[in-house]
């Protein structure tokens, strides 16, 4: 067996310490990324006024923004239907 001298011991301990510190910093970085993604998804889930996105409401419009997906809706009689997701409601 090889003799374990002071220099070999300190080198091994230093490498082990560097590995532990590197793993801890990697985990902290991953946690920070997850928090950023959560905050972005919360911001995107805020209630938006979709009708304001397409201009002022004149009352006789034939298109609106869908409250579910934000795509254009069209009117057939009193029923508004989304052309993207199929969401509909009667006015």
Residue pairs with C-beta under 8 A, 6 or more apart in sequence:
2 8
48 70
50 64
50 65
50 66
50 67
50 70
51 57
51 64
51 65
53 65
53 70
54 63
54 64
54 65
54 72
61 75
62 74
62 75
63 72
63 73
63 74
63 75
64 72
64 73
64 75
64 80
65 71
65 72
65 73
66 72
66 73
66 82
66 84
66 85
66 87
67 87
68 82
68 85
68 87
69 82
69 84
69 85
69 87
71 82
71 83
71 84
71 85
72 82
72 83
72 84
73 80
73 81
73 82
73 83
73 87
74 80
74 81
74 83
75 81
75 91
78 90
78 91
79 88
79 89
79 90
79 91
80 88
80 89
80 90
80 91
81 87
81 88
82 88
